[in-house]
Structure formats: structure tokens, C-alpha cells
Amino acid sequence: MIGKIRPFDIRKTRKLTEIDDKCFEKVKDQEILLFLGGTGSGKSTSILYLCGCTMEKVDVDGYHNHIQAKEMPDGCDEELRNVVCSPHPVSETSNVRAINVKIEKKGFGSKTSCQYV
């Protein structure tokens, strides 16, 4: 059993903490929409869609109808390029992400800017 437990990596923990701190600073005093769900539930796919990405269905590694971003919108938040949609039942995200999006494009209201974390 001990061989299956991952050892604590202080360097990785520091890096993730720094990324989280930057994320929290970005969402400070902003309205946020928090996506929670299990691995493979569609959180990343939903965020890419709401950000205006062109989406497509593809077959990947035997997974039929996997939905992924085909094209990023012009002027999208740079952090959006780090969002990964994987057909595999493995977590691709290791930390919190803040993505600034103008949601009026999807009919959710007036010119509100929200942070998707």
C-alpha cells in the first residue's frame, strides 16, 4: 500500500499555492461562478463553451462523441488556453483557475463580467 501513496512534493505544493494566490487576487471583489463536479462531469467543457469557443464532437481513443474546443474566440482570456477537455476519466486540472468572461454573449444578461473558477 505504501508504494501506491504519492510522496508529498513541497515544490509542487508551493507552485500550486502561488497559482492559487494569483487566482484569488484575480477574483477579488468580482462576481464568481464556481463549477463543482466529479472528474469527467463536464466542468471544463462547459467553461470553454460559455467562453465562446467553437465546439466539436470527435472520437478520441475509443471515446465516441467527446466534445472539445475546436477554436478559441479572439481576445479570450489567456488562462482559457490552459483549460483541457479530456475524454479520459482522469483529472486534468490540479488547481483553481479564474477565467474572465463576458457572459452576455450567451444570453445570461447585460454586460456583466464574471470570473469562472
C-alpha positions in Angstrom: 0.0 0.0 0.0 2.8 2.4 0.8 4.1 2.1 -2.8 0.8 3.4 -4.1 0.8 6.6 -1.9 2.3 9.6 -3.7 5.0 11.3 -1.6 4.5 14.9 -0.6 6.1 17.2 -3.1 6.9 20.6 -1.5 8.0 22.3 -4.7 4.8 21.3 -6.5 2.7 22.4 -3.5 4.5 25.9 -3.5 3.9 26.3 -7.2 0.2 25.4 -6.9 -0.2 27.8 -3.9 1.3 30.6 -5.9 -1.0 29.9 -8.8 -4.0 29.8 -6.4 -3.0 33.1 -4.8 -2.9 34.8 -8.2 -6.3 33.3 -9.0 -7.8 34.5 -5.8 -6.4 38.0 -6.4 -8.0 38.0 -9.9 -11.4 37.2 -8.5 -11.2 39.6 -5.6 -14.3 41.8 -5.5 -15.8 40.1 -8.5 -18.9 38.0 -9.0 -17.9 34.4 -9.5 -19.5 31.3 -10.8 -18.0 28.2 -9.2 -18.0 24.9 -11.2 -18.1 21.8 -8.9 -18.4 18.3 -10.1 -16.7 14.9 -10.3 -14.0 14.0 -12.8 -15.4 13.9 -16.3 -18.7 15.7 -15.4 -18.1 18.5 -18.0 -16.8 21.4 -16.0 -14.0 22.3 -18.4 -16.2 21.7 -21.5 -18.9 24.0 -20.0 -16.4 26.7 -19.3 -15.0 26.5 -22.8 -18.5 26.7 -24.3 -19.5 29.7 -22.1 -16.3 31.5 -23.1 -17.4 31.4 -26.8 -15.2 28.5 -28.1 -16.3 26.7 -31.2 -17.0 23.2 -30.0 -16.9 19.9 -31.9 -17.7 16.2 -31.4 -14.8 13.9 -32.0 -13.8 10.3 -31.4 -10.7 10.1 -29.2 -9.1 6.8 -28.0 -12.3 4.9 -28.4 -14.5 7.6 -26.7 -17.3 8.5 -29.1 -18.8 11.9 -29.2 -16.2 13.6 -27.0 -16.9 17.3 -27.1 -13.8 19.6 -27.2 -12.9 23.1 -28.2 -12.1 23.4 -31.9 -11.3 27.1 -31.9 -10.7 29.7 -29.2 -12.5 33.1 -29.6 -10.5 36.2 -30.5 -9.4 38.1 -27.4 -10.2 35.3 -25.0 -8.7 35.3 -21.5 -5.2 33.8 -21.8 -6.0 31.4 -18.9 -8.6 29.8 -21.1 -5.9 28.2 -23.3 -4.9 26.2 -20.2 -8.3 24.5 -19.8 -8.1 20.9 -21.0 -11.1 18.7 -22.0 -10.0 15.1 -21.8 -12.1 12.1 -22.7 -10.2 10.1 -20.2 -11.6 9.6 -16.6 -8.6 11.3 -15.1 -8.4 14.7 -13.6 -6.6 17.2 -15.9 -6.8 20.2 -13.5 -4.6 20.4 -10.5 -5.5 23.9 -9.2 -8.2 26.6 -9.2 -8.4 28.7 -12.4 -10.0 32.1 -12.8 -11.2 32.9 -16.3 -12.7 36.3 -17.1 -15.7 36.1 -19.4 -18.3 38.5 -20.7 -21.4 36.3 -20.3 -23.9 38.5 -22.2 -22.7 36.7 -25.3 -24.6 33.6 -24.2 -27.8 35.4 -23.2 -27.2 35.5 -19.5 -27.9 39.2 -19.0 -26.3 42.5 -19.6 -22.6 43.4 -19.8 -21.7 41.5 -16.7 -18.1 40.3 -16.4 -17.8 37.2 -14.3 -14.9 35.0 -13.2 -15.2 31.3 -13.8 -13.2 29.4 -11.3 
